[in-house]
Amino acid sequence: MDFSANTDHEAISDTVRALMRTFPDSYWLEKDQNHEYPTEFFDAFAAAGLLGIAIPEEYGGSGLGIAEAGRVLHDVCQSGAGLNGASAVHLSMFGINPVVKHGSDAMRKKYIPKVVSGELNICFGVTEPDAGTDTTRITTKAVRDGDSYVINGRKTWLTKAGQCQKVLLLTRTTPLEDCKKRTDGMTLFLADLDPGAVTINPIPKLGRNAVASNDVYFDNLEVSVEDRVGEEGRGFHYLLDGLNPERILVAFEAVGVGRAALGRAVAYADDRKVFGRSIGMNQGIQLPLADSHARLAAAELMAQKAAWLYDNGIACGTEANTAKFLAGEAGFQAADRAVQTHGGFGYAAEFVVERMFREARLMRIAPISENLILAQIAEHVLGLPRSY
């Protein structure tokens, strides 16, 4: 890895930061409070060509890597947009990856350019209420019927499904009990969210309220075989091509949210006067903020390493998990300390940090819980017996 100044990366950051200055804190406060999707931001982001930053040039993208995509999402979050901004765009930036790698030529040419332009929105349909992280236990079923499949089942926590036309949907085409391996028998589709066969219900939740999470029900949804990604029964393996980059990008987002909160805490501590002096003069305020700065910097380094490995075709599962773990904790701790620094005002919506606190908590849970990351490290790095 090379840590010298990179003019391309600096140019990307300049572009993103200039764009984000047109969407101030008041915009994100309004969207969050009104539970309103940030359409204006999404359209501006797409028009700037940023959706396709990690998409191959032959499909209209920039042909760059996860390292560059991570930098973009970090800067979006650090601007104050937080996850309300990042979650509106990040699935378009990496969620199509299984299609890029395993879709047919016709599928790639038909759909990927539309994702890059922002014309086509997709969501990710993997998690189910009774399966959770044990993806092999999904029960959403696809049954072959001539040149189509008929899909029935339920998915949960689908980000911005209400704004999407397509869902990258993982199903079972072979019952679990008939598979030699638990990861066999699952098939991936790029399916239409046909309102005649699909019901979308937003889930009331703690934060990131401008971008809804949804329960989605599939009732005899018909999907053409042409919209199957790769071979039948190989869906879980194709899905893995999206998991590591997702964790890396979430790590960059967590660092960005933490830095957004930290920056506001530092400014407030410097400006706020109590007992005739700036509260930022007190070590009880200074030291926790300095500690968060160090932890965010360390988490970013791990995210950069994981991104470099991924972009160079080197196995990075442990690094991606570690980056997500460290960044999730560091981002939330920074947001928590920002609220504490503001005192009572930290609880007020106008001071922004309460929104960052609510959003940062999510990244300790999703897209994979901290305990499962630690269990993976314990087994695959430390060599301890499998615990789950």
N, C-alpha and C positions, 0 to 999 in steps of 0.2 A: 504494500500500500504506500502511496505517495501523499504526504501531507503538505506539500508545497502549494502555493496559491494556484488555483485552477480557474483560468479566465472564463471557461465555459460555465462552470458552476456559479461563478460570481454573476455572470450575465443572466443565468436562470433566476437566481435570487433577486436580482434587480427587477426583472420582469414581474415576478410574483409579488414582491413588496410594493411595486408601483400599482399593480392591480388591486391589492388588498387595501391600499389607502383610500380607495373609492368606496369601501364598505366599512364604515366606522363602527365603533362599539354600539352606537344607537341602533344601527341596522340589525345587528345580531340580537340585541336585547328585544327589539320588537318581534323579530321572527321567533325567538324562543318563547316569549310570553304568549304570542298568538298561535303557537303551534303551526306555523306557516312555513312551507318549504321555500328555501332561498333561490327561487327560480332565476332572479336577476343575476345572482352570483354564478350559478351554474352556467348560464348562457354566456356570461363574460369570460369565464374560465375556459369554456369550450372554444369561444371565438379567438382566444389568445393562443390556441393550439396546445394547451397544456394537458388535455385529456389523453393525448396520444404520445406522451413523452417516452413511454417505455414500449410502445407498439412499433413493430417493424415498419420501415419506410414504405415498403411495397403496399401497405394497407393504409397509407396516409399518415402514419405516425412519425415520430422523430428518431426512432431507432436507438434510443438511449437505454439506460439500465434502471434497475431498482434503486441504485444509489442516487440517481438524479430524481427519480420519482419521490424518494424519501425526502430529499431536500425540498422539493416543492411542497409536500404536505406538512413538513416541519414549519416552513415559512407561513403557510396558510394558518396553521394553529397558533403560531407565535404572534401573528398580527392581532389576535383577539377574537378571530372567528371561531377558534377552538374546533370541537368536533361537529358543530353545526355546519361549519364550512367544509372540513375534511371529509366527513361522511357523505356529504352531497356529491362528492366527485371521486372518492378513492376506488369504489367498485368499478367505475368505468376505466380507471387507470390500470388495475391489475386483475379484476374479476374475470375478464375475458381470456386470461392466460391459457386455461385448458383448451379453449377453442383455437387460439393461436398455435398451440403445440400439437393438438390431436384432432381438430376438426378437419373435415374434408376441404379440398381446395374451393369447392363451390360455396361451402358454408363460410369460410374465411373471407372470400371476396364479397359475399352478399352482406355480411353483418359487421365485420370489423371496421370498415371505413365509416359506417353510420355511427358506431360507438365513438370513434375518434372525433367526429364532427359534432357530437352531442345530439344527433337526431334520434338515436336509439339508446334508451336507458335499460340496463339489465340489473337484476338483483340475484342474490345467491340463496338457493333453497336447499339447505342441507339439514339443519338442526330440527329435531322433532321433540315434542313435549315429553315423551316417554323413553327417549333414547339419550338425550343430552349429548355428552361428549363421546359416548359409545356409538359411533356412527354405524357400526356393523349391525346395530339393532333397529335400524330404521324400518318402518313398515309401509311407507308410501310405495305403492305397487304399480308397475307398468306392465300391461299385458299386450303382446303382439296380436294385431288383427290386420292381416294383409300388409299393406304398405304403411300402416299406422300403428301406434300404440295408444292404449286407453289407460289413463293414469287416474288413480284414486288415492287420497291420503291427506295428511295435514303436515304443514311445516310451520315453524315458529321463529320469531326474531328476525324476520326478513326485513332488512333495511331498505327503506323507501320503495317498497313494493307498489304503493299507490301511484308513484310517478313513473313506473317502469312498464315497458311493453313486453319484455322478455324476462324469463327466469332461467338461470343455470341450475337445473333441477336434478338432484340425485334420487334415484329410485331403486327399488328391488325388482329385478326381472327373474331372479331365481330365489326361491325361499332359502332362508339361512340354513335350515336343517338339511338341504340338499347340496350344500357347497362344501368342498374339501377344505377351503380356507374361509374364515369369517369375512375376509375382505373381498371375496369373489362374489359374483352374482349381482353386482350393482351397476346400474347403467345411468349415464349422464345425458341429459337432454338440454337443448336451448329452446325452451318451450314458450309459446305465446301465453300471456296472461289474459286469456279469453274471458271476459266478464260473464259469458253464458255458462262457464264451467268452473270459474274461480271466484271465491269469496275472500275479500281482504278486510281484516279487522285490525285497526290500530290498537296497540297495547299502551295503556296509560303507564308512564314511567317517570323516574326521578329527574333525568336530565336529557340533554341533546334533543330538546323538544321541537326544534325546527325540522328535524329529520325523523320521521316516524319509524318505529319498529312494529312489525305486524305478524298476526296469526293469519295463515293463508290455507284455505281449504280447496282441494282439487276434487271435483265431482264429475267423473267421466270426461276428463280433458283429453281430447284427441290431438296427438302429436305425430307429424309425419316422420317416417324413418329418415328422411333427409335432414331432420333437425336433431338426430342422435349424434352425440359427440363420440367419434371413434367407434370401437367395437362394443357390441352388447356384452355386459358382464365385467367390463374393465373400468367402469366409472370411478370407483374408489381410487384406483391407481392414477387416473387422469386428474382427479381432484387434488392429489398431493402436489401437483405443479402450481397450485394456487395457495397452498397453506404457508409455506416458508416465506414467500414474498409478502403475504398478508401480515404475518407476525413482524416482519422487518419494518413494514410501512407503519404499522400501529406503534412500534417502538419510536419511530421518528415523530409521530403525532403526539405521543405521550410527552416526549421531551419538549416539543413545541408548546403544548398546553402548560407544562410546568414552567417554561421560561416566560410565557405570557403572564402567568400569575406572579412569578418572581419579579419581573420587571415592574409590575404595578405595585408590589409590596415595597420594593426599594424606593420608588418615587414617593409613595405615601409616607414611608418612614423618614425620608429626608425632609418632607414638607410639613409633617404633623408636629406641632409644638405642644408639649405638656410640661408643666412645672418650669416654664421658661426656657426650654431647650428642645431641640429636635429629638424625637424618640429614636432616630437612627444613630444617635450618639451612644446609645445604651447597648452593651454587649449582649444583653438578654434578647435584643432585637437583631443585632448584627450577626451573631454567630450562627443561629439557625438558618438565616438566609444565605450566609456564606457556605454553610454545609450543603444546602440544597443546590447551590451553584456547582459545587464539586461533584455531587452525585449525578446531576443532569449531564455534566460534561463526560463523566465516566460511562453513563448509559449510552450517550451518543456515540462514543468510540466503539462500543460493542455493536451498535446498530450499523455503523459504517463498516466494521469488519464483516458482519454477516452479509451486508449488501455486496461488498467486494467479492466475497466467496461465491455468492449466488450468481453475480454477473459474469464471473470467470468460470462458471460451470463446475464449481467445487462443492462437495457436500457441505451443507451449512445448517442442518437441523438443530444441532445443539446450540450453535451461535445465534440462530434466529430465535429460539426459545429463550435463551439467556438474555438477549437484547430486550425482548418483550417483557420479561420478568423485571429486569433492572429498571427499565424505563417506566413501566407501570407504577412501580413503587416510588421512584424518584419524582415522577410527575405529580402523583397524588400528594406526596409529602410536601412538595413545593406549594401546591394549591392550598393545602391545609395550613401551612405556615403563613401564606399570604392572607388568608382569612383571619388568622390569629393576630397578625401584625396590624390589620385594620381595626381590631377590636370589634365594637358593636357595629361599626360601619361595614365590616366584612360580611355581615348578614344581610346588607341592603343590596338590592338588585342593581342600583345605579353605580355601584363601585365594582361591578363586573366579576370580582374574584369568587363570589358565591356560585356563579354559573360555572366557572372553571373548576371549582371544587366538585360540583355535581357531575361534570363531564369526566374529570380525571378519575373518579371512582370506577367508572365503567371499564377502564383499561387494565384494572387489576382482575377483572372477571373475563372479559372477552378479548379476542376470539378464543382464548383458552385460559383456564383458571391457573392461578399461581401454583396450587398444589400439584396439578397434573404436570406442569413444567418441572417442578422439583422431583416428582416421581420419575420422570423421563431421565433427568440428569443422574439421579441415584442409580437407576438401572443401567443406562447405556454409557455413562462416563465413569461412575464409581464402581460399577460391577456388582452392585447389591442385587438381591433377589427381586423379581418383579412383584410389585405391591398391589396391582390392580388387575 
